[in-house]
Amino acid sequence: MDQWPGLMLVDDAPALAEAAARAIADAAVAAVADHGRFTFVLAGGGTPRETYMRLASPPLVDRVPWDKTHVFFGDERCVPPDHVESNYRMASEALLSKVGMAPEHVHRMRGEADDPEKAAAEYARTLATFFGTPRGGQPRFDLVLLGLGLDGHAASLFPGSPASREIFRTVVAVHAAAAQIPQRLTLTIPTLNAAARVIFLISGAEKAKVVKATLTDGAILPGSMIRPTDGTLTWIIDRAAAALLSPDRVGRAPR
Ligand code: 6PG
């Protein structure tokens, strides 16, 4: 596991939310000081909800320069934005509506679109326009937040899916037959790896096997392929999810 220097072990889900929210606020402040804005990719699923809620509460809510923050999504389920399974809805309820983000600073994927391929291409254009990237270029997000699915998926990049081998496009449509909402939109690995910083948030005993498989077993899982080429990678993992990792290799969160 030496090749994974960015592991941060925390006690439990609340400690994970606290460490993650603080890391996000620090990244926001640093990005704005450096280049005047903070581009932040949100993760879906359930794990980040508490992190988002902490970010939306004092003291962190007052630290983050929200008016200079632009929010994007790492993936979306193909459902309307008010659907209970929508990643946008979760982020909106836990964070965006609470901090009064300007709507033009929230760049969501159109999960409700009739044609997911078109929605993916549309989001790719949104990114290219926002970042001014040339065709074939990659946007450079300041921070990407990710979770890890029980089957090893990250964003909506599922093990074995052709989307996980995409080398050119920034956003693709995915059909993951086993997922509860099979049709999805996702950023691709080259796009995630172009970010300045990637943070995985993993909590719970049910994730212990997939964490071990992703970090130590040499399996080619999407999570193992996400390693920023010119950026930093941090895995914030709670004790239960890290239970199968060797303890001497895992650093602790600063107190
Ligand atoms: C999604 C995701 C996905 C998620 C993992 C972990 O839309 O499903 O973005 O990659 O992060 O499935 O989800 P949990 O945090 O709910 O375990």
Residues whose N, C-alpha, C, O or C-beta is under 5 A from the ligand:
A	BS01	6PG	A43 G44 G45 G46 T47 P48 D75 L146 G147 L148 G149 H153 A154 A155 S156
